[in-house]
C-alpha cells in the first residue's frame, strides 16, 4: 500500500522511540509511506515505514500523526515571505497588546515586563513564573514558543491558525491554559489575531 504523505532529504535512520522528535525538515520534502505493520521483520502496528524515492533511508512515524485532525500535506507552505511576515507580525502584535492588558490588571505581577521587536515577543512574569518567548522563524514559516511551563514548541500556520503538529493544539489554546494560572484570572487569547476563533 503506497501513499504520498511526507517529505525529506535526510539520510539517516530514526528509531520508533525517537519518531516524535522528527523535525519539520522531515515533513518539508517528499517521501512515500511504504507498508504498514510487520515491516522488515518489525511487528509495529503504531508506526509506518517510510522511504524516499531513492530508497536510501528509513524511519518510523506514529500512525497517530496521519490520523491527526490537521492535514499536514496542506500546510500553508505557499505563503510568500511578505505574507508570512505580515501574518506573523499581526499575530505577535496582537498577543503583545493582550499580554500588556493582562499584566496591567494583575497587581501581583509587579516585576513583569512585555517587549516586542524584530519578530520577538518576550513576556517576563518574574519569579516564580519565568519568561515566555514567542518569535517568528521566517525560513521555516513558523512561530516558535519557549514556555517555562511546557517547554519549546514550533507552530505551523494551518487554515488561519498556528498549530503544534504533535497534539493539534493551537498557540492560543496553550496560552489560554498556561497564562490563566499566572495572572490568576480567566484569559481569552481566542480574541487575538489568527487564533482561528477570533
FIKEMI-528312 format. One record per atom (N, C-alpha, C): residue number from 0; z, y negated, x. Coordinates in steps of 0.2 Angstrom, whole numbers, m for minus. Layout:
! FIKEMI-528312
+-----+-------+-------+-------+
: pos :    pz :    py :    px :
+-----+-------+-------+-------+
: NUM :     Z :     Y :     X :
...
+-----+-------+-------+-------+
END
This chain:
! FIKEMI-528312
+-----+-------+-------+-------+
: pos :    pz :    py :    px :
+-----+-------+-------+-------+
:   0 :     0 :     6 :     4 :
:   0 :     0 :     0 :     0 :
:   0 :     0 :    m6 :     4 :
:   1 :    m5 :   m10 :     4 :
:   1 :    m6 :   m16 :     8 :
:   1 :    m5 :   m22 :     4 :
:   2 :    m2 :   m27 :     6 :
:   2 :    m1 :   m34 :     3 :
:   2 :     0 :   m39 :     8 :
:   3 :    m4 :   m44 :     8 :
:   3 :    m3 :   m50 :    12 :
:   3 :     3 :   m54 :    10 :
:   4 :     8 :   m55 :    14 :
:   4 :    14 :   m59 :    11 :
:   4 :    16 :   m64 :    16 :
:   5 :    16 :   m63 :    23 :
:   5 :    19 :   m67 :    28 :
:   5 :    15 :   m68 :    34 :
:   6 :    17 :   m72 :    38 :
:   6 :    13 :   m74 :    44 :
:   6 :    17 :   m74 :    51 :
:   7 :    14 :   m72 :    56 :
:   7 :    17 :   m73 :    63 :
:   7 :    13 :   m72 :    69 :
:   8 :    15 :   m74 :    74 :
:   8 :    11 :   m73 :    81 :
:   8 :    16 :   m70 :    86 :
:   9 :    22 :   m68 :    83 :
:   9 :    27 :   m66 :    88 :
:   9 :    25 :   m59 :    90 :
:  10 :    27 :   m57 :    96 :
:  10 :    25 :   m51 :    99 :
:  10 :    31 :   m47 :   101 :
:  11 :    36 :   m46 :    97 :
:  11 :    42 :   m43 :    99 :
:  11 :    45 :   m39 :    93 :
:  12 :    50 :   m35 :    94 :
:  12 :    52 :   m31 :    89 :
:  12 :    59 :   m33 :    87 :
:  13 :    60 :   m34 :    80 :
:  13 :    66 :   m36 :    77 :
:  13 :    69 :   m30 :    73 :
:  14 :    75 :   m29 :    74 :
:  14 :    79 :   m23 :    70 :
:  14 :    80 :   m26 :    63 :
:  15 :    81 :   m21 :    59 :
:  15 :    83 :   m22 :    52 :
:  15 :    89 :   m26 :    52 :
:  16 :    94 :   m25 :    56 :
:  16 :   100 :   m29 :    56 :
:  16 :    99 :   m36 :    58 :
:  17 :    94 :   m38 :    61 :
:  17 :    93 :   m45 :    63 :
:  17 :    88 :   m48 :    59 :
:  18 :    85 :   m44 :    54 :
:  18 :    80 :   m47 :    50 :
:  18 :    82 :   m53 :    46 :
:  19 :    88 :   m54 :    45 :
:  19 :    90 :   m60 :    41 :
:  19 :    90 :   m66 :    46 :
:  20 :    89 :   m65 :    53 :
:  20 :    88 :   m71 :    57 :
:  20 :    81 :   m72 :    59 :
:  21 :    76 :   m69 :    55 :
:  21 :    69 :   m71 :    57 :
:  21 :    68 :   m78 :    55 :
:  22 :    66 :   m82 :    59 :
:  22 :    65 :   m89 :    58 :
:  22 :    59 :   m90 :    54 :
:  23 :    58 :   m97 :    52 :
:  23 :    52 :   m98 :    48 :
:  23 :    46 :   m97 :    52 :
:  24 :    46 :   m97 :    59 :
:  24 :    40 :   m96 :    63 :
:  24 :    37 :   m89 :    61 :
:  25 :    41 :   m84 :    59 :
:  25 :    38 :   m78 :    56 :
:  25 :    35 :   m79 :    50 :
:  26 :    37 :   m84 :    46 :
:  26 :    34 :   m85 :    39 :
:  26 :    28 :   m90 :    39 :
:  27 :    26 :   m92 :    45 :
:  27 :    21 :   m98 :    45 :
:  27 :    15 :   m96 :    48 :
:  28 :    13 :   m89 :    49 :
:  28 :     7 :   m87 :    51 :
:  28 :     5 :   m81 :    47 :
:  29 :     0 :   m77 :    49 :
:  29 :    m2 :   m72 :    45 :
:  29 :    m1 :   m65 :    47 :
:  30 :     2 :   m61 :    42 :
:  30 :     4 :   m54 :    43 :
:  30 :     3 :   m50 :    37 :
:  31 :     3 :   m43 :    37 :
:  31 :     2 :   m39 :    31 :
:  31 :     8 :   m34 :    31 :
:  32 :    10 :   m33 :    25 :
:  32 :    15 :   m28 :    23 :
:  32 :    12 :   m21 :    24 :
:  33 :    15 :   m17 :    27 :
:  33 :    12 :   m10 :    29 :
:  33 :    17 :    m5 :    27 :
:  34 :    16 :    m1 :    22 :
:  34 :    20 :     4 :    19 :
:  34 :    27 :     1 :    17 :
:  35 :    30 :     5 :    12 :
:  35 :    37 :     4 :    10 :
:  35 :    41 :    11 :    10 :
:  36 :    47 :    11 :    13 :
:  36 :    51 :    17 :    13 :
:  36 :    48 :    22 :    18 :
:  37 :    53 :    26 :    21 :
:  37 :    51 :    31 :    25 :
:  37 :    45 :    29 :    30 :
:  38 :    46 :    23 :    33 :
:  38 :    41 :    21 :    38 :
:  38 :    42 :    23 :    45 :
:  39 :    37 :    26 :    48 :
:  39 :    38 :    28 :    55 :
:  39 :    44 :    32 :    57 :
:  40 :    46 :    36 :    52 :
:  40 :    52 :    40 :    53 :
:  40 :    59 :    37 :    51 :
:  41 :    58 :    31 :    48 :
:  41 :    64 :    27 :    46 :
:  41 :    64 :    28 :    38 :
:  42 :    70 :    30 :    36 :
:  42 :    71 :    30 :    29 :
:  42 :    75 :    24 :    27 :
:  43 :    71 :    19 :    25 :
:  43 :    74 :    12 :    24 :
:  43 :    71 :     9 :    17 :
:  44 :    75 :    10 :    12 :
:  44 :    72 :     8 :     5 :
:  44 :    73 :     0 :     4 :
:  45 :    77 :    m3 :     9 :
:  45 :    78 :   m10 :     8 :
:  45 :    74 :   m14 :    12 :
:  46 :    69 :   m12 :    16 :
:  46 :    65 :   m16 :    20 :
:  46 :    58 :   m14 :    20 :
:  47 :    54 :   m18 :    23 :
:  47 :    46 :   m17 :    23 :
:  47 :    44 :   m18 :    30 :
:  48 :    40 :   m13 :    32 :
:  48 :    37 :   m13 :    39 :
:  48 :    31 :   m18 :    39 :
:  49 :    31 :   m22 :    44 :
:  49 :    26 :   m27 :    44 :
:  49 :    22 :   m27 :    51 :
:  50 :    16 :   m27 :    51 :
:  50 :    12 :   m28 :    57 :
:  50 :     7 :   m33 :    57 :
:  51 :     5 :   m36 :    62 :
:  51 :     0 :   m41 :    62 :
:  51 :    m7 :   m38 :    62 :
:  52 :   m12 :   m41 :    62 :
:  52 :   m19 :   m38 :    61 :
:  52 :   m21 :   m35 :    68 :
:  53 :   m18 :   m37 :    73 :
:  53 :   m19 :   m33 :    80 :
:  53 :   m15 :   m27 :    81 :
:  54 :   m10 :   m26 :    76 :
:  54 :    m6 :   m20 :    77 :
:  54 :    m1 :   m21 :    83 :
:  55 :     0 :   m27 :    85 :
:  55 :     4 :   m27 :    92 :
:  55 :    12 :   m29 :    91 :
:  56 :    14 :   m29 :    85 :
:  56 :    21 :   m30 :    84 :
:  56 :    24 :   m27 :    78 :
:  57 :    30 :   m26 :    77 :
:  57 :    33 :   m23 :    72 :
:  57 :    40 :   m26 :    70 :
:  58 :    42 :   m27 :    64 :
:  58 :    49 :   m29 :    62 :
:  58 :    50 :   m27 :    55 :
:  59 :    56 :   m28 :    53 :
:  59 :    58 :   m26 :    46 :
:  59 :    61 :   m32 :    43 :
:  60 :    59 :   m33 :    36 :
:  60 :    61 :   m38 :    32 :
:  60 :    64 :   m35 :    26 :
:  61 :    70 :   m38 :    24 :
:  61 :    73 :   m35 :    17 :
:  61 :    68 :   m36 :    11 :
:  62 :    68 :   m31 :     7 :
:  62 :    64 :   m31 :     1 :
:  62 :    66 :   m37 :    m3 :
:  63 :    73 :   m39 :    m3 :
:  63 :    75 :   m44 :    m7 :
:  63 :    72 :   m51 :    m5 :
:  64 :    69 :   m52 :     1 :
:  64 :    65 :   m58 :     2 :
:  64 :    59 :   m58 :    m2 :
:  65 :    56 :   m53 :    m3 :
:  65 :    50 :   m53 :    m8 :
:  65 :    52 :   m53 :   m15 :
:  66 :    58 :   m52 :   m17 :
:  66 :    60 :   m52 :   m24 :
:  66 :    63 :   m59 :   m25 :
:  67 :    63 :   m63 :   m20 :
:  67 :    66 :   m70 :   m21 :
:  67 :    62 :   m74 :   m27 :
:  68 :    66 :   m78 :   m30 :
:  68 :    64 :   m82 :   m35 :
:  68 :    59 :   m87 :   m32 :
:  69 :    59 :   m89 :   m26 :
:  69 :    54 :   m93 :   m23 :
:  69 :    48 :   m90 :   m20 :
:  70 :    43 :   m92 :   m22 :
:  70 :    36 :   m90 :   m19 :
:  70 :    35 :   m93 :   m12 :
:  71 :    37 :   m89 :    m7 :
:  71 :    36 :   m92 :     0 :
:  71 :    29 :   m92 :     2 :
:  72 :    24 :   m89 :    m2 :
:  72 :    17 :   m89 :     0 :
:  72 :    15 :   m96 :    m2 :
:  73 :    18 :   m99 :    m6 :
:  73 :    16 :  m106 :    m9 :
:  73 :    20 :  m111 :    m7 :
:  74 :    23 :  m111 :    m1 :
:  74 :    27 :  m116 :     2 :
:  74 :    22 :  m122 :     3 :
:  75 :    25 :  m128 :     2 :
:  75 :    21 :  m134 :     2 :
:  75 :    19 :  m136 :    10 :
:  76 :    16 :  m131 :    13 :
:  76 :    13 :  m132 :    20 :
:  76 :     7 :  m137 :    20 :
:  77 :     5 :  m138 :    14 :
:  77 :    m1 :  m143 :    14 :
:  77 :     1 :  m150 :    14 :
:  78 :     7 :  m151 :    14 :
:  78 :    10 :  m158 :    15 :
:  78 :     7 :  m161 :    21 :
:  79 :     4 :  m167 :    21 :
:  79 :     2 :  m171 :    27 :
:  79 :     8 :  m174 :    30 :
:  80 :     7 :  m176 :    36 :
:  80 :    13 :  m180 :    39 :
:  80 :    16 :  m185 :    35 :
:  81 :    11 :  m189 :    33 :
:  81 :    13 :  m195 :    29 :
:  81 :    17 :  m193 :    22 :
:  82 :    14 :  m188 :    19 :
:  82 :    18 :  m186 :    13 :
:  82 :    24 :  m183 :    14 :
:  83 :    25 :  m179 :    20 :
:  83 :    31 :  m176 :    21 :
:  83 :    36 :  m181 :    23 :
:  84 :    34 :  m186 :    27 :
:  84 :    39 :  m192 :    29 :
:  84 :    41 :  m196 :    23 :
:  85 :    37 :  m197 :    19 :
:  85 :    38 :  m201 :    13 :
:  85 :    43 :  m197 :     8 :
:  86 :    42 :  m190 :     7 :
:  86 :    47 :  m186 :     3 :
:  86 :    53 :  m185 :     6 :
:  87 :    53 :  m184 :    13 :
:  87 :    60 :  m183 :    16 :
:  87 :    64 :  m189 :    17 :
:  88 :    60 :  m195 :    18 :
:  88 :    64 :  m201 :    18 :
:  88 :    67 :  m203 :    12 :
:  89 :    63 :  m202 :     6 :
:  89 :    66 :  m204 :     0 :
:  89 :    72 :  m199 :    m2 :
:  90 :    71 :  m193 :     0 :
:  90 :    77 :  m188 :    m1 :
:  90 :    83 :  m191 :     3 :
:  91 :    82 :  m192 :     9 :
:  91 :    88 :  m194 :    13 :
:  91 :    91 :  m201 :    11 :
:  92 :    87 :  m205 :    10 :
:  92 :    89 :  m212 :     7 :
:  92 :    93 :  m211 :     1 :
:  93 :    91 :  m207 :    m4 :
:  93 :    94 :  m206 :   m10 :
:  93 :   101 :  m203 :    m9 :
:  94 :   101 :  m198 :    m4 :
:  94 :   108 :  m195 :    m3 :
:  94 :   112 :  m199 :     1 :
:  95 :   110 :  m204 :     5 :
:  95 :   114 :  m209 :     8 :
:  95 :   117 :  m213 :     3 :
:  96 :   114 :  m216 :    m1 :
:  96 :   116 :  m220 :    m7 :
:  96 :   122 :  m217 :   m10 :
:  97 :   121 :  m210 :   m12 :
:  97 :   126 :  m207 :   m16 :
:  97 :   132 :  m205 :   m12 :
:  98 :   131 :  m203 :    m6 :
:  98 :   137 :  m202 :    m1 :
:  98 :   141 :  m209 :     0 :
:  99 :   137 :  m214 :     0 :
:  99 :   141 :  m221 :     1 :
:  99 :   145 :  m222 :    m5 :
: 100 :   142 :  m221 :   m11 :
: 100 :   146 :  m222 :   m18 :
: 100 :   152 :  m217 :   m18 :
: 101 :   151 :  m211 :   m16 :
: 101 :   157 :  m206 :   m16 :
: 101 :   163 :  m208 :   m12 :
: 102 :   161 :  m210 :    m6 :
: 102 :   166 :  m212 :    m1 :
: 102 :   170 :  m218 :    m3 :
: 103 :   166 :  m223 :    m6 :
: 103 :   169 :  m229 :    m8 :
: 103 :   174 :  m228 :   m13 :
: 104 :   173 :  m223 :   m17 :
: 104 :   178 :  m221 :   m23 :
: 104 :   183 :  m217 :   m21 :
: 105 :   183 :  m214 :   m15 :
: 105 :   188 :  m209 :   m13 :
: 105 :   193 :  m212 :    m8 :
: 106 :   199 :  m214 :   m11 :
: 106 :   203 :  m218 :    m7 :
: 106 :   206 :  m214 :    m1 :
: 107 :   207 :  m208 :    m2 :
: 107 :   210 :  m204 :     4 :
: 107 :   205 :  m203 :    10 :
: 108 :   199 :  m205 :     9 :
: 108 :   194 :  m204 :    15 :
: 108 :   193 :  m211 :    19 :
: 109 :   199 :  m213 :    21 :
: 109 :   199 :  m220 :    25 :
: 109 :   195 :  m220 :    31 :
: 110 :   194 :  m214 :    35 :
: 110 :   191 :  m214 :    41 :
: 110 :   184 :  m211 :    40 :
: 111 :   181 :  m211 :    34 :
: 111 :   174 :  m209 :    33 :
: 111 :   169 :  m214 :    35 :
: 112 :   163 :  m211 :    36 :
: 112 :   158 :  m216 :    38 :
: 112 :   151 :  m213 :    36 :
: 113 :   146 :  m217 :    34 :
: 113 :   140 :  m214 :    32 :
: 113 :   134 :  m218 :    36 :
: 114 :   130 :  m215 :    40 :
: 114 :   125 :  m219 :    43 :
: 114 :   118 :  m215 :    42 :
: 115 :   113 :  m219 :    42 :
: 115 :   106 :  m216 :    41 :
: 115 :   101 :  m220 :    45 :
: 116 :    97 :  m216 :    49 :
: 116 :    92 :  m220 :    53 :
: 116 :    88 :  m215 :    57 :
: 117 :    81 :  m216 :    57 :
: 117 :    76 :  m212 :    61 :
: 117 :    76 :  m205 :    58 :
: 118 :    77 :  m204 :    51 :
: 118 :    77 :  m197 :    48 :
: 118 :    83 :  m193 :    49 :
: 119 :    89 :  m196 :    51 :
: 119 :    95 :  m193 :    52 :
: 119 :   101 :  m196 :    48 :
: 120 :   103 :  m192 :    43 :
: 120 :   109 :  m194 :    39 :
: 120 :   115 :  m191 :    42 :
: 121 :   120 :  m195 :    44 :
: 121 :   127 :  m192 :    46 :
: 121 :   132 :  m195 :    42 :
: 122 :   136 :  m190 :    39 :
: 122 :   142 :  m191 :    35 :
: 122 :   148 :  m189 :    38 :
: 123 :   152 :  m193 :    41 :
: 123 :   158 :  m192 :    44 :
: 123 :   164 :  m193 :    39 :
: 124 :   167 :  m187 :    37 :
: 124 :   173 :  m187 :    32 :
: 124 :   179 :  m188 :    36 :
: 125 :   180 :  m187 :    42 :
: 125 :   186 :  m187 :    46 :
: 125 :   190 :  m180 :    45 :
: 126 :   195 :  m180 :    49 :
: 126 :   199 :  m174 :    48 :
: 126 :   203 :  m173 :    42 :
: 127 :   203 :  m167 :    39 :
: 127 :   201 :  m161 :    42 :
: 127 :   194 :  m158 :    40 :
: 128 :   190 :  m163 :    37 :
: 128 :   184 :  m161 :    33 :
: 128 :   178 :  m160 :    38 :
: 129 :   178 :  m164 :    43 :
: 129 :   172 :  m163 :    48 :
: 129 :   166 :  m168 :    46 :
: 130 :   161 :  m166 :    49 :
: 130 :   155 :  m171 :    49 :
: 130 :   149 :  m167 :    46 :
: 131 :   145 :  m169 :    41 :
: 131 :   139 :  m167 :    39 :
: 131 :   133 :  m170 :    42 :
: 132 :   128 :  m167 :    45 :
: 132 :   122 :  m170 :    47 :
: 132 :   116 :  m167 :    44 :
: 133 :   112 :  m171 :    41 :
: 133 :   106 :  m169 :    37 :
: 133 :   100 :  m173 :    40 :
: 134 :    95 :  m169 :    43 :
: 134 :    90 :  m173 :    46 :
: 134 :    83 :  m169 :    44 :
: 135 :    78 :  m173 :    45 :
: 135 :    71 :  m170 :    44 :
: 135 :    68 :  m167 :    51 :
: 136 :    65 :  m162 :    50 :
: 136 :    61 :  m159 :    56 :
: 136 :    54 :  m159 :    54 :
: 137 :    50 :  m164 :    56 :
: 137 :    43 :  m165 :    55 :
: 137 :    39 :  m159 :    57 :
: 138 :    39 :  m157 :    63 :
: 138 :    35 :  m151 :    65 :
: 138 :    35 :  m145 :    60 :
: 139 :    41 :  m144 :    57 :
: 139 :    42 :  m138 :    53 :
: 139 :    41 :  m140 :    45 :
: 140 :    41 :  m146 :    44 :
: 140 :    40 :  m149 :    37 :
: 140 :    47 :  m147 :    34 :
: 141 :    52 :  m147 :    37 :
: 141 :    59 :  m145 :    34 :
: 141 :    64 :  m151 :    34 :
: 142 :    69 :  m150 :    30 :
: 142 :    75 :  m154 :    31 :
: 142 :    81 :  m149 :    34 :
: 143 :    84 :  m151 :    39 :
: 143 :    90 :  m146 :    42 :
: 143 :    96 :  m149 :    40 :
: 144 :   101 :  m145 :    38 :
: 144 :   108 :  m147 :    37 :
: 144 :   113 :  m143 :    42 :
: 145 :   117 :  m147 :    44 :
: 145 :   123 :  m145 :    48 :
: 145 :   129 :  m146 :    44 :
: 146 :   132 :  m141 :    42 :
: 146 :   138 :  m142 :    37 :
: 146 :   144 :  m139 :    41 :
: 147 :   150 :  m142 :    41 :
: 147 :   156 :  m140 :    44 :
: 147 :   159 :  m134 :    40 :
: 148 :   157 :  m133 :    33 :
: 148 :   159 :  m128 :    29 :
: 148 :   155 :  m122 :    29 :
: 149 :   148 :  m122 :    29 :
: 149 :   144 :  m117 :    28 :
: 149 :   139 :  m116 :    34 :
: 150 :   140 :  m120 :    39 :
: 150 :   135 :  m120 :    45 :
: 150 :   128 :  m122 :    44 :
: 151 :   124 :  m121 :    49 :
: 151 :   117 :  m123 :    49 :
: 151 :   113 :  m120 :    43 :
: 152 :   108 :  m124 :    40 :
: 152 :   103 :  m121 :    36 :
: 152 :    97 :  m125 :    36 :
: 153 :    91 :  m122 :    35 :
: 153 :    85 :  m125 :    35 :
: 153 :    81 :  m125 :    28 :
: 154 :    79 :  m131 :    26 :
: 154 :    77 :  m131 :    19 :
: 154 :    69 :  m133 :    19 :
: 155 :    66 :  m129 :    15 :
: 155 :    58 :  m130 :    14 :
: 155 :    57 :  m133 :     7 :
: 156 :    52 :  m137 :     7 :
: 156 :    50 :  m141 :     1 :
: 156 :    46 :  m136 :    m3 :
: 157 :    49 :  m134 :    m9 :
: 157 :    45 :  m129 :   m13 :
: 157 :    46 :  m132 :   m20 :
: 158 :    40 :  m134 :   m23 :
: 158 :    39 :  m136 :   m30 :
: 158 :    44 :  m141 :   m32 :
: 159 :    44 :  m146 :   m27 :
: 159 :    48 :  m153 :   m29 :
: 159 :    55 :  m153 :   m27 :
: 160 :    57 :  m148 :   m23 :
: 160 :    64 :  m147 :   m21 :
: 160 :    65 :  m144 :   m15 :
: 161 :    71 :  m145 :   m12 :
: 161 :    72 :  m142 :    m5 :
: 161 :    76 :  m136 :    m6 :
: 162 :    73 :  m130 :    m3 :
: 162 :    76 :  m124 :    m5 :
: 162 :    77 :  m120 :     2 :
: 163 :    83 :  m117 :     2 :
: 163 :    85 :  m112 :     8 :
: 163 :    83 :  m105 :     6 :
: 164 :    78 :  m102 :    10 :
: 164 :    74 :   m96 :     8 :
: 164 :    79 :   m90 :     7 :
: 165 :    84 :   m90 :    11 :
: 165 :    88 :   m84 :    11 :
: 165 :    92 :   m83 :     4 :
: 166 :    94 :   m88 :     1 :
: 166 :    98 :   m87 :    m5 :
: 166 :    95 :   m91 :   m11 :
: 167 :    89 :   m94 :   m10 :
: 167 :    86 :   m98 :   m16 :
: 167 :    90 :  m104 :   m18 :
: 168 :    95 :  m106 :   m14 :
: 168 :    99 :  m112 :   m17 :
: 168 :    96 :  m118 :   m14 :
: 169 :    96 :  m123 :   m18 :
: 169 :    94 :  m130 :   m15 :
: 169 :    99 :  m133 :   m11 :
: 170 :    97 :  m138 :    m7 :
: 170 :   101 :  m143 :    m3 :
: 170 :   106 :  m146 :    m8 :
: 171 :   103 :  m149 :   m14 :
: 171 :   108 :  m152 :   m18 :
: 171 :   113 :  m148 :   m21 :
: 172 :   111 :  m142 :   m23 :
: 172 :   116 :  m137 :   m26 :
: 172 :   122 :  m136 :   m21 :
: 173 :   120 :  m135 :   m15 :
: 173 :   125 :  m133 :    m9 :
: 173 :   130 :  m139 :    m9 :
: 174 :   127 :  m145 :    m9 :
: 174 :   131 :  m151 :    m8 :
: 174 :   136 :  m152 :   m14 :
: 175 :   133 :  m151 :   m20 :
: 175 :   137 :  m151 :   m26 :
: 175 :   144 :  m146 :   m25 :
: 176 :   142 :  m140 :   m22 :
: 176 :   148 :  m136 :   m21 :
: 176 :   153 :  m138 :   m16 :
: 177 :   150 :  m140 :   m10 :
: 177 :   155 :  m142 :    m5 :
: 177 :   158 :  m149 :    m5 :
: 178 :   154 :  m154 :    m7 :
: 178 :   157 :  m160 :    m7 :
: 178 :   162 :  m162 :   m12 :
: 179 :   162 :  m158 :   m18 :
: 179 :   167 :  m159 :   m23 :
: 179 :   174 :  m158 :   m20 :
: 180 :   175 :  m153 :   m16 :
: 180 :   182 :  m152 :   m14 :
: 180 :   184 :  m157 :    m9 :
: 181 :   179 :  m160 :    m6 :
: 181 :   181 :  m165 :    m1 :
: 181 :   183 :  m172 :    m4 :
: 182 :   179 :  m174 :    m9 :
: 182 :   180 :  m181 :   m12 :
: 182 :   185 :  m180 :   m18 :
: 183 :   187 :  m174 :   m19 :
: 183 :   192 :  m172 :   m24 :
: 183 :   190 :  m175 :   m31 :
: 184 :   184 :  m174 :   m33 :
: 184 :   181 :  m176 :   m39 :
: 184 :   175 :  m172 :   m40 :
: 185 :   172 :  m171 :   m46 :
: 185 :   166 :  m168 :   m48 :
: 185 :   160 :  m173 :   m45 :
: 186 :   156 :  m170 :   m42 :
: 186 :   150 :  m174 :   m39 :
: 186 :   144 :  m171 :   m43 :
: 187 :   138 :  m175 :   m42 :
: 187 :   132 :  m173 :   m45 :
: 187 :   126 :  m175 :   m41 :
: 188 :   124 :  m171 :   m36 :
: 188 :   119 :  m173 :   m32 :
: 188 :   112 :  m172 :   m35 :
: 189 :   113 :  m169 :   m41 :
: 189 :   106 :  m167 :   m45 :
: 189 :   103 :  m174 :   m47 :
: 190 :   106 :  m179 :   m47 :
: 190 :   103 :  m185 :   m49 :
: 190 :    99 :  m189 :   m43 :
: 191 :   100 :  m186 :   m37 :
: 191 :    97 :  m188 :   m31 :
: 191 :    89 :  m186 :   m31 :
: 192 :    85 :  m189 :   m27 :
: 192 :    78 :  m188 :   m27 :
: 192 :    77 :  m181 :   m24 :
: 193 :    72 :  m178 :   m27 :
: 193 :    70 :  m171 :   m25 :
: 193 :    75 :  m166 :   m26 :
: 194 :    79 :  m166 :   m31 :
: 194 :    84 :  m161 :   m32 :
: 194 :    81 :  m155 :   m36 :
: 195 :    76 :  m157 :   m39 :
: 195 :    72 :  m153 :   m44 :
: 195 :    75 :  m153 :   m51 :
: 196 :    81 :  m157 :   m52 :
: 196 :    84 :  m158 :   m58 :
: 196 :    84 :  m166 :   m60 :
: 197 :    82 :  m170 :   m56 :
: 197 :    83 :  m177 :   m57 :
: 197 :    78 :  m179 :   m63 :
+-----+-------+-------+-------+
END
